[in-house]
Amino acid sequence: MATVDVKNLEGEKVKELELADEIFASRPNQSLLWEATKAYLAGQRRGTHSTKSRGEVRGGGKKPWRQKGTGRARVGSIRSSLWRHGSIAHGPKPRDYSYQLPRKMVLGALRSALAAKFQEQKLTVVDRLSLEAAKTKTFAAALRKLGLEKTVLVVSEQTDRSLELSSRNIKGCELAHHHSVHPYQVLSHDGLLISEGALTRLQEALR
C-alpha cells in the first residue's frame, strides 16, 4: 500500500499515512484530465464579446443612391457589412461558454490529478493547517520549510480565517477546501499542500 510522510508546519516528519491504492497507485487518465481542464477554462470565460449587426450600427437610414441607372452596384445602406464602418456579418455575441461534465468524470479526473502529484513526489501532507495569527510572513516561512518554493495549492479541511489572510498575498499560492477542489487547480500548481484531515475526506469521497 502506498504511504506518504505527514509533516508539521516546521517541516518535521510526524508519522506516515497509508493511501488508497485505487487512487494514488493508479495510472493517471490523461483524457479525463484534458476534458476537466477544458470544462474548467470554458467556465472561466466571460463571454462578453459583442459586435454590431446591421440594425445596431449608427447611421445609414437613407439609401445612398437610386437603385437603377447610375451604373454602380445597388446599395440599400452605407452601414452594410460590405462597407467600411459598416456592420459585422455573423460576428460574435455575448454567450455563456460553460458546460457541466458528468460527476463521475470530474471525480475520475480528480483521482488522476492526485495520483499524478503523488507519483511526481509533489504531494505534501501536514498534520494540521492552522495558524495562531494571520501573518503572511509566518506562512511563507512554513512553505519554505516544507520545500514549496514554487506555485502551490493549499487544501484545507475547514475554513480558517487566519489561513485565508496569511495565504492570499503570497504569489502563486491558492487556497481551496477539500469539498470544492477542482482537478485543474491541482494540475495548474507545481506543488500540492494538503492537511491530513482534508486528504482523509478526499479519499473517502473518491473511493
Buried (B, 14 or more C-beta within 10 A) or exposed (E): EBEBEBBBBEBEEBEEBEBBEEBBEBEBBEEBBEBBBEBBEEBEEEEEEEEBBBEEBEEBEEEBEEEEEEEEEEBEBBBBBEBEEBBBEEEEEEEEEEEEBEEEBBBBBBBBBBBBBBBEEBBBBBBBBBBEEBEBEBBBBBBEBBEBEEBBBBBBBEEBEBBBBBBEEBEBBBBBBBEEBBBBBBBBBBBBBBBBBBBBBBBEEBE
